[in-house]
């Protein structure tokens, strides 16, 4: 996998950007906007909840094991997420997420501090009216931007963290299918981005999680 790369900053990752094709766009009608934001909040809760459980399952000696991303160890998967997400949300929406402990010292608390803050933003009814505007990522409703750029990254990095730590690697099949449907038409753009290596060959009857990870250049 070529996101066997570094702690690069989103939204430059084309896979997450490509989710615009399947992200819920929050409509203008207030009732519909609130309902769509609630759906995004629930999806993030599901995906991030799985990452949270994985983080809690990492054994004490598992944080320094090599991860699928080149040059990373398990704790670097957490470091990647807590490193880029706050900056993106600050730049695009003026959000200042609370600072947790260093991921190097306490990766579990570093993750839960940020995750709880994001979930609180999504669960806040006022979020339906908030706008995210970023010079690279464009303008979107705030909830839709989190859905587009953050949720998919958490989904895939759940597998990276689990693979590194030697724990259950299962990710949500429905979310894997949703993401795969969004990124498959972007094959050429993904490879050209430099963030992903070649697709890994898998059997036609492979499950959707395997197909998604292989498409993104991982070796499931």
Backbone bond lengths (Angstrom), bond angles and torsions (degrees), N, CA, C in turn:
res aa  C-N    CA-C-N  psi(-1)  N-CA   C-N-CA  omega(-1)  CA-C   N-CA-C  phi
1 X - - - 1.454 - - 1.508 107.84 -
2 X 1.269 116.90 140.23 1.451 118.66 -176.20 1.511 111.72 -96.19
3 X 1.296 115.52 -7.91 1.445 117.38 162.95 1.494 103.47 -87.27
4 X 1.200 114.76 14.59 1.449 131.22 134.83 1.510 102.96 -56.27
5 X 1.216 121.88 29.68 1.449 124.92 -177.26 1.500 110.58 -102.70
6 X 1.297 117.17 -132.91 1.449 122.58 -176.80 1.511 110.06 -119.41
7 X 1.336 116.81 -172.31 1.464 120.51 176.84 1.523 108.08 -79.82
8 X 1.314 115.87 61.50 1.456 119.69 -177.03 1.513 109.81 -70.73
9 X 1.323 116.41 156.03 1.457 120.93 -173.04 1.509 111.28 -96.33
10 X 1.296 114.82 134.23 1.447 121.29 175.45 1.522 108.15 -81.06
11 X 1.345 119.73 160.78 1.445 126.62 12.19 1.518 114.38 -91.16
12 X 1.310 118.98 32.98 1.448 121.07 -179.88 1.523 112.45 -70.94
13 X 1.334 119.07 -19.77 1.448 120.63 177.67 1.511 109.92 -69.52
14 X 1.310 115.63 117.85 1.456 119.59 -174.56 1.516 112.43 -67.37
15 X 1.321 118.92 -30.04 1.465 119.87 -178.29 1.509 111.25 -62.98
16 X 1.317 117.12 -42.18 1.450 119.38 -179.70 1.528 110.46 -73.30
17 X 1.315 116.49 -38.45 1.465 119.50 177.38 1.515 111.15 -62.32
18 X 1.321 115.66 -35.25 1.460 119.72 -178.71 1.513 112.72 -66.17
19 X 1.318 117.12 -16.23 1.451 119.18 179.31 1.521 112.32 -67.10
20 X 1.301 117.79 -8.44 1.458 119.91 174.72 1.518 110.72 -54.36
21 X 1.331 115.98 -28.02 1.456 119.70 -179.05 1.517 112.33 -66.91
22 X 1.348 117.21 -24.35 1.449 119.46 -176.44 1.517 112.81 -123.54
23 X 1.309 117.84 3.03 1.456 121.17 179.12 1.523 110.52 -73.88
24 X 1.336 115.71 143.99 1.461 119.61 174.20 1.518 108.65 -70.32
25 X 1.319 117.98 119.50 1.458 121.44 174.88 1.529 108.35 -85.63
26 X 1.311 115.06 124.35 1.456 118.39 -178.35 1.521 109.43 -73.66
27 X 1.335 118.94 118.26 1.465 121.54 -176.87 1.521 111.31 -76.72
28 X 1.346 114.69 173.62 1.457 120.07 -173.80 1.526 112.30 -76.50
29 X 1.343 118.66 -33.10 1.459 121.12 -177.37 1.521 109.56 -60.80
30 X 1.338 118.14 128.72 1.468 119.92 -174.10 1.519 114.13 -55.92
31 X 1.337 118.72 -44.71 1.460 120.59 -178.58 1.518 111.24 -64.91
32 X 1.316 116.33 -40.29 1.456 120.15 179.39 1.522 110.86 -69.99
33 X 1.317 116.71 -37.38 1.460 120.66 177.94 1.517 110.65 -62.83
34 X 1.326 116.49 -42.32 1.458 120.23 179.41 1.523 111.24 -64.98
35 X 1.333 116.75 -41.24 1.462 120.32 -179.75 1.521 111.42 -66.30
36 X 1.334 116.17 -41.80 1.455 119.80 179.65 1.523 111.22 -66.52
37 X 1.331 116.75 -39.44 1.460 120.48 177.80 1.520 110.56 -64.03
38 X 1.330 116.57 -39.94 1.470 120.02 177.87 1.524 111.12 -63.42
39 X 1.336 117.06 -37.81 1.462 119.99 178.21 1.520 110.90 -65.56
40 X 1.322 116.82 -39.83 1.462 121.20 177.18 1.523 110.38 -64.52
41 X 1.337 116.15 -41.68 1.464 120.42 178.71 1.521 111.04 -60.86
42 X 1.327 116.64 -41.56 1.459 120.05 -179.96 1.525 111.50 -68.48
43 X 1.332 116.80 -37.46 1.458 119.00 178.33 1.526 110.64 -66.59
44 X 1.332 116.71 -43.19 1.461 118.96 177.71 1.537 109.97 -61.85
45 X 1.328 117.04 -41.57 1.464 121.08 -179.95 1.536 110.71 -57.79
46 X 1.320 115.31 -42.25 1.465 119.85 -179.48 1.525 111.37 -66.45
47 X 1.325 116.37 -49.26 1.463 120.50 -176.56 1.531 111.31 -68.64
48 X 1.333 116.17 -47.24 1.454 119.62 -179.49 1.523 111.75 -68.77
49 X 1.333 116.73 -31.26 1.455 119.66 176.40 1.514 111.92 -62.38
50 X 1.325 116.05 -37.64 1.474 119.65 176.58 1.522 110.46 -65.71
51 X 1.322 117.90 -40.51 1.468 120.64 177.53 1.526 109.58 -64.12
52 X 1.327 116.89 -41.67 1.461 121.05 179.92 1.524 111.05 -60.36
53 X 1.323 116.92 -42.68 1.466 120.01 178.43 1.523 110.94 -64.75
54 X 1.325 116.38 -39.15 1.460 119.42 178.51 1.524 111.07 -63.83
55 X 1.327 116.24 -43.47 1.462 120.32 178.75 1.528 110.32 -58.77
56 X 1.326 116.22 -41.95 1.462 120.64 -178.93 1.523 112.33 -67.33
57 X 1.327 116.97 -23.65 1.466 121.10 -177.35 1.528 113.32 -89.04
58 X 1.326 117.33 -9.11 1.475 118.79 -179.17 1.522 108.55 -64.37
59 X 1.323 117.96 125.18 1.466 119.00 178.80 1.525 111.06 -68.52
60 X 1.315 115.28 160.63 1.469 120.11 -176.19 1.517 112.07 -56.16
61 X 1.328 116.62 -33.24 1.466 119.73 -179.18 1.521 112.47 -94.30
62 X 1.345 116.03 11.68 1.461 118.86 -175.59 1.507 115.46 -97.07
63 X 1.330 117.92 -7.32 1.462 119.99 -172.79 1.521 113.76 -76.56
64 X 1.309 117.03 -16.23 1.467 119.25 -178.53 1.524 112.48 -111.92
65 X 1.311 116.63 18.40 1.461 120.63 176.24 1.533 109.63 -80.14
66 X 1.323 117.40 148.56 1.472 119.77 -179.76 1.528 111.63 -61.11
67 X 1.327 115.59 138.62 1.464 122.28 178.46 1.525 109.78 -101.84
68 X 1.335 118.10 164.05 1.462 120.32 179.29 1.527 113.95 -60.90
69 X 1.322 118.14 -26.88 1.457 120.87 179.21 1.534 109.01 -79.54
70 X 1.311 117.35 127.56 1.464 122.44 -173.32 1.521 111.51 -53.31
71 X 1.304 116.19 127.74 1.444 121.71 175.33 1.518 114.51 84.06
72 X 1.322 117.86 -2.98 1.458 121.36 -179.56 1.522 110.52 -97.38
73 X 1.342 115.11 153.99 1.454 122.21 163.60 1.525 107.06 -115.00
74 X 1.315 116.56 176.58 1.468 120.29 -173.10 1.519 112.69 -52.17
75 X 1.324 117.75 -46.79 1.464 120.02 -176.14 1.523 111.88 -65.63
76 X 1.327 117.75 -22.46 1.460 120.29 178.72 1.522 112.26 -69.63
77 X 1.341 117.23 -23.56 1.463 119.28 175.52 1.527 109.36 -63.84
78 X 1.338 116.03 -44.21 1.461 119.94 174.75 1.520 110.09 -64.76
79 X 1.332 116.41 -43.32 1.459 120.21 -179.36 1.513 112.89 -58.95
80 X 1.308 116.60 -36.84 1.462 121.01 177.75 1.526 110.67 -60.41
81 X 1.328 116.27 -49.05 1.463 120.12 -176.64 1.524 111.84 -67.65
82 X 1.325 117.17 -47.26 1.470 118.47 -178.74 1.523 111.36 -73.43
83 X 1.340 116.13 -11.03 1.455 119.54 179.21 1.507 113.83 -84.57
84 X 1.347 117.69 -38.44 1.468 118.03 -173.64 1.525 114.48 -102.36
85 X 1.335 117.57 -30.77 1.464 118.94 -174.10 1.532 112.83 -63.49
86 X 1.339 120.03 -47.49 1.475 117.96 -179.26 1.523 113.16 -58.70
87 X 1.320 117.17 -39.61 1.458 119.87 -179.94 1.512 112.61 -65.09
88 X 1.329 116.37 -39.62 1.463 119.75 178.59 1.523 111.28 -63.87
89 X 1.322 116.60 -46.03 1.466 119.97 -177.54 1.526 111.57 -70.30
90 X 1.314 117.32 -30.21 1.459 119.13 175.24 1.526 110.32 -69.43
91 X 1.335 116.15 -45.09 1.459 119.81 -177.69 1.522 111.92 -66.67
92 X 1.332 117.12 -36.11 1.453 119.76 -174.69 1.510 115.52 -92.15
93 X 1.349 116.43 -24.63 1.467 118.01 -174.62 1.517 113.50 -137.82
94 X 1.318 117.32 3.93 1.454 119.94 179.82 1.514 113.83 70.46
95 X 1.333 116.95 17.50 1.458 120.49 179.33 1.529 110.22 -78.97
96 X 1.296 116.41 135.60 1.461 121.86 174.10 1.522 107.96 -115.14
97 X 1.309 115.93 95.71 1.457 120.13 179.01 1.523 109.69 -72.08
98 X 1.321 117.80 146.81 1.462 119.79 -179.75 1.521 111.23 -64.26
99 X 1.307 116.19 146.81 1.456 121.46 179.01 1.523 109.50 -86.96
100 X 1.309 116.07 126.13 1.453 120.66 175.66 1.511 110.21 -95.25
101 X 1.311 116.92 -173.49 1.463 120.47 176.40 1.522 110.74 -66.96
102 X 1.284 116.67 166.05 1.458 121.85 178.05 1.525 110.39 -62.61
103 X 1.326 116.37 136.44 1.465 119.53 177.05 1.522 111.22 -63.57
104 X 1.327 116.68 -25.08 1.462 120.06 179.12 1.526 111.32 -69.41
105 X 1.330 116.54 -30.49 1.463 120.63 -177.61 1.522 112.51 -97.28
106 X 1.316 117.94 -38.10 1.462 121.81 -176.22 1.526 108.91 -146.55
107 X 1.322 117.18 77.07 1.468 119.28 -175.95 1.526 113.45 -62.45
108 X 1.306 118.10 -33.46 1.464 119.15 -179.78 1.520 111.20 -64.72
109 X 1.317 117.86 -47.97 1.460 120.27 179.42 1.523 111.74 -69.06
110 X 1.327 116.87 -33.93 1.467 119.64 176.99 1.521 110.15 -59.69
111 X 1.336 116.29 -43.82 1.458 120.34 179.27 1.534 111.47 -68.21
112 X 1.338 117.79 -50.12 1.458 119.23 -174.18 1.527 111.96 -64.70
113 X 1.327 117.97 -32.30 1.459 119.91 177.55 1.520 110.68 -61.83
114 X 1.326 116.58 -47.55 1.456 119.53 -179.89 1.521 111.46 -70.40
115 X 1.307 116.78 -43.39 1.450 120.92 -176.68 1.527 111.76 -62.43
116 X 1.312 116.66 -44.68 1.470 119.51 179.49 1.529 110.98 -61.11
117 X 1.327 116.63 -37.01 1.462 120.09 -179.95 1.528 111.10 -68.52
118 X 1.318 117.40 -41.25 1.467 120.05 178.06 1.518 110.60 -64.52
119 X 1.335 116.43 -43.23 1.460 118.96 179.52 1.521 110.78 -62.70
120 X 1.328 117.11 -38.55 1.464 120.16 178.32 1.525 111.47 -62.87
121 X 1.326 116.77 -39.02 1.466 120.49 176.87 1.526 109.85 -62.40
122 X 1.322 117.35 -46.63 1.456 120.55 -178.00 1.522 112.29 -67.06
123 X 1.318 117.16 -32.00 1.462 120.46 -179.75 1.529 113.11 -81.37
124 X 1.314 117.35 -10.85 1.468 121.79 -179.95 1.531 109.21 -75.76
125 X 1.325 118.78 120.08 1.475 120.12 -179.46 1.527 113.28 -54.64
126 X 1.332 117.54 -28.54 1.464 120.03 -179.08 1.520 112.38 -67.41
127 X 1.332 117.46 -18.06 1.468 120.26 -178.34 1.514 112.19 -63.76
128 X 1.323 117.70 -26.76 1.466 120.62 179.70 1.512 111.97 -59.13
129 X 1.332 117.74 -24.34 1.460 121.63 -177.86 1.529 112.87 -101.19
130 X 1.334 117.41 0.74 1.461 119.78 -175.53 1.523 111.09 -89.59
131 X 1.306 115.48 146.94 1.465 121.89 -177.13 1.521 109.56 -115.41
132 X 1.311 115.26 141.66 1.455 123.88 173.81 1.528 106.93 -108.72
133 X 1.316 117.71 125.33 1.468 121.56 179.42 1.514 108.38 -135.77
134 X 1.328 115.69 119.50 1.466 121.58 -173.42 1.524 108.55 -135.54
135 X 1.335 118.25 138.76 1.466 119.55 -176.14 1.523 113.89 -62.23
136 X 1.318 117.70 -27.40 1.461 120.03 177.95 1.520 112.50 -100.13
137 X 1.324 116.51 -36.23 1.464 120.61 -173.49 1.515 113.55 -90.33
138 X 1.318 118.06 -10.56 1.455 120.63 178.08 1.519 112.62 85.75
139 X 1.320 115.70 -170.17 1.460 122.16 -178.18 1.518 110.12 -110.81
140 X 1.321 115.15 130.73 1.461 122.23 -178.73 1.516 108.52 -149.14
141 X 1.329 117.73 160.57 1.462 118.05 164.00 1.529 108.64 -56.99
142 X 1.320 117.55 144.76 1.458 120.55 -175.14 1.524 112.32 -56.97
143 X 1.329 116.57 -46.39 1.462 118.98 -179.23 1.523 111.30 -60.74
144 X 1.322 116.74 -40.37 1.460 120.14 179.53 1.525 111.09 -64.94
145 X 1.325 117.38 -36.00 1.466 120.20 178.00 1.523 110.91 -65.43
146 X 1.322 117.51 -42.23 1.465 120.25 176.80 1.523 109.92 -62.68
147 X 1.311 115.95 -42.77 1.461 120.85 178.65 1.528 111.00 -60.88
148 X 1.308 115.47 -41.41 1.454 121.48 -174.49 1.523 112.58 -73.68
149 X 1.320 116.78 -44.84 1.457 120.08 -170.11 1.524 114.41 -102.66
150 X 1.318 117.95 -25.54 1.465 119.95 -172.66 1.524 112.32 -102.74
151 X 1.324 117.37 -48.37 1.457 120.04 -171.86 1.526 112.12 -59.51
152 X 1.319 117.58 -44.93 1.462 120.22 -180.00 1.516 112.74 -64.37
153 X 1.319 116.83 -35.53 1.459 120.26 179.09 1.525 110.23 -66.40
154 X 1.328 116.25 -42.21 1.462 120.12 177.51 1.527 110.02 -62.53
155 X 1.323 116.54 -41.18 1.467 120.79 -179.87 1.529 111.34 -56.61
156 X 1.311 116.78 -53.44 1.458 120.31 -175.04 1.529 111.41 -70.83
157 X 1.320 116.43 -38.54 1.466 118.41 -179.73 1.526 112.19 -71.62
158 X 1.323 118.23 -14.41 1.463 119.42 170.91 1.516 109.97 -60.65
159 X 1.323 115.75 -43.04 1.469 119.33 178.36 1.524 110.70 -66.20
160 X 1.322 117.65 -42.25 1.465 120.38 179.31 1.528 110.97 -57.62
161 X 1.334 115.71 -46.36 1.452 120.16 -178.52 1.531 110.76 -65.10
162 X 1.336 116.14 -44.44 1.459 119.78 -178.72 1.520 111.58 -65.75
163 X 1.312 117.50 -41.85 1.458 120.79 179.02 1.527 110.05 -61.76
164 X 1.319 117.33 -43.13 1.454 120.77 179.88 1.520 111.54 -64.00
165 X 1.323 116.69 -41.36 1.466 120.83 -174.37 1.524 113.57 -83.70
166 X 1.328 116.51 -13.13 1.454 119.68 -179.62 1.519 113.24 77.10
167 X 1.337 116.55 34.95 1.464 121.08 179.88 1.529 109.39 -118.34
168 X 1.327 116.73 -178.35 1.461 121.66 -178.65 1.525 111.07 -53.59
169 X 1.335 116.78 125.40 1.464 122.18 -174.41 1.515 113.37 -98.45
170 X 1.298 119.27 4.63 1.459 121.95 -173.91 1.523 111.76 -67.21
171 X 1.330 116.16 131.52 1.457 121.52 170.88 1.524 108.38 -116.46
172 X 1.315 116.91 164.69 1.459 121.63 -174.97 1.526 111.01 -63.03
173 X 1.329 116.20 124.14 1.468 120.49 -175.14 1.526 112.07 -66.44
174 X 1.324 117.11 -38.75 1.466 119.17 -180.00 1.522 110.98 -65.30
175 X 1.325 116.29 -40.78 1.465 119.15 179.24 1.528 110.46 -71.06
176 X 1.315 117.32 -34.34 1.465 119.92 176.02 1.526 110.56 -63.26
177 X 1.341 116.78 -41.99 1.466 120.29 178.52 1.521 111.13 -65.36
178 X 1.308 115.89 -41.01 1.466 120.54 179.49 1.520 110.75 -60.58
179 X 1.322 115.51 -45.25 1.457 119.13 -179.08 1.525 111.14 -69.44
180 X 1.335 117.01 -41.72 1.466 120.09 179.35 1.526 110.49 -60.58
181 X 1.314 117.16 -42.19 1.470 120.28 179.16 1.521 111.01 -62.00
182 X 1.331 116.63 -32.80 1.453 119.61 -179.84 1.513 113.83 -76.61
183 X 1.341 117.01 -33.36 1.463 118.84 -173.25 1.526 113.95 -94.63
184 X 1.314 117.74 -23.29 1.473 118.82 -177.30 1.531 112.94 -56.03
185 X 1.342 119.38 -41.83 1.468 117.82 178.37 1.530 113.38 -68.05
186 X 1.323 117.79 -10.41 1.462 122.54 -176.12 1.530 111.99 -101.97
187 X 1.320 117.13 20.39 1.464 121.13 -173.20 1.527 112.06 -51.29
188 X 1.321 116.84 -53.03 1.466 120.39 -176.30 1.523 111.54 -62.88
189 X 1.338 116.80 -40.25 1.455 120.26 -179.93 1.524 111.30 -65.99
190 X 1.318 116.97 -38.49 1.466 120.25 179.36 1.518 111.07 -61.56
191 X 1.329 116.22 -46.68 1.474 118.59 -178.22 1.522 110.40 -66.03
192 X 1.328 116.32 -37.78 1.464 119.72 -178.19 1.522 111.92 -70.03
193 X 1.351 117.35 -22.23 1.465 120.36 -176.71 1.521 112.25 -67.50
194 X 1.339 116.68 -22.37 1.450 119.95 -177.16 1.509 114.23 83.50
195 X 1.323 117.59 -3.19 1.458 121.00 -178.90 1.519 112.75 -89.22
196 X 1.329 117.07 -14.09 1.454 120.58 -174.64 1.512 110.41 -133.65
197 X 1.327 115.30 140.25 1.449 120.60 175.98 1.517 110.89 -83.72
198 X 1.321 116.71 -170.84 1.466 120.38 179.82 1.527 111.20 -63.08
199 X 1.314 114.96 154.24 1.459 119.72 173.74 1.524 109.80 -60.59
200 X 1.304 116.12 142.79 1.459 121.35 175.42 1.521 108.70 -90.15
201 X 1.334 118.80 125.78 1.468 119.86 -179.48 1.531 111.38 -63.57
202 X 1.321 116.01 134.56 1.467 121.81 175.00 1.524 108.00 -138.58
203 X 1.330 118.18 158.03 1.474 120.33 179.43 1.523 111.43 -62.51
204 X 1.316 116.18 152.97 1.467 121.02 179.59 1.520 112.04 -60.99
205 X 1.340 116.22 -28.81 1.463 119.18 -177.81 1.532 112.57 -94.13
206 X 1.323 117.35 15.56 1.466 120.55 177.55 1.521 110.07 -63.59
207 X 1.327 117.20 153.00 1.458 120.39 178.33 1.520 109.78 -70.69
208 X 1.336 115.92 165.32 1.456 120.47 -172.03 1.527 111.75 -65.80
209 X 1.314 118.12 -33.84 1.465 119.61 177.28 1.518 110.72 -62.13
210 X 1.320 116.55 -45.50 1.460 120.36 178.82 1.520 111.07 -62.33
211 X 1.326 116.82 -41.46 1.463 120.54 -179.92 1.529 111.44 -63.73
212 X 1.334 116.78 -42.46 1.463 119.71 179.33 1.522 111.15 -63.74
213 X 1.309 116.58 -49.59 1.467 119.69 -177.86 1.519 111.10 -62.85
214 X 1.310 117.07 -40.50 1.459 120.62 178.78 1.519 111.15 -65.88
215 X 1.329 116.39 -39.14 1.462 120.54 177.85 1.523 111.12 -60.27
216 X 1.336 116.30 -36.93 1.455 121.33 -178.97 1.527 113.01 -83.84
217 X 1.321 116.77 6.38 1.452 121.04 173.77 1.517 114.69 90.60
218 X 1.320 116.88 6.39 1.453 119.62 176.36 1.523 110.34 -83.48
219 X 1.326 115.80 169.65 1.455 121.37 -179.21 1.523 108.48 -119.13
220 X 1.322 116.19 82.39 1.484 120.12 -175.34 1.524 112.44 -67.24
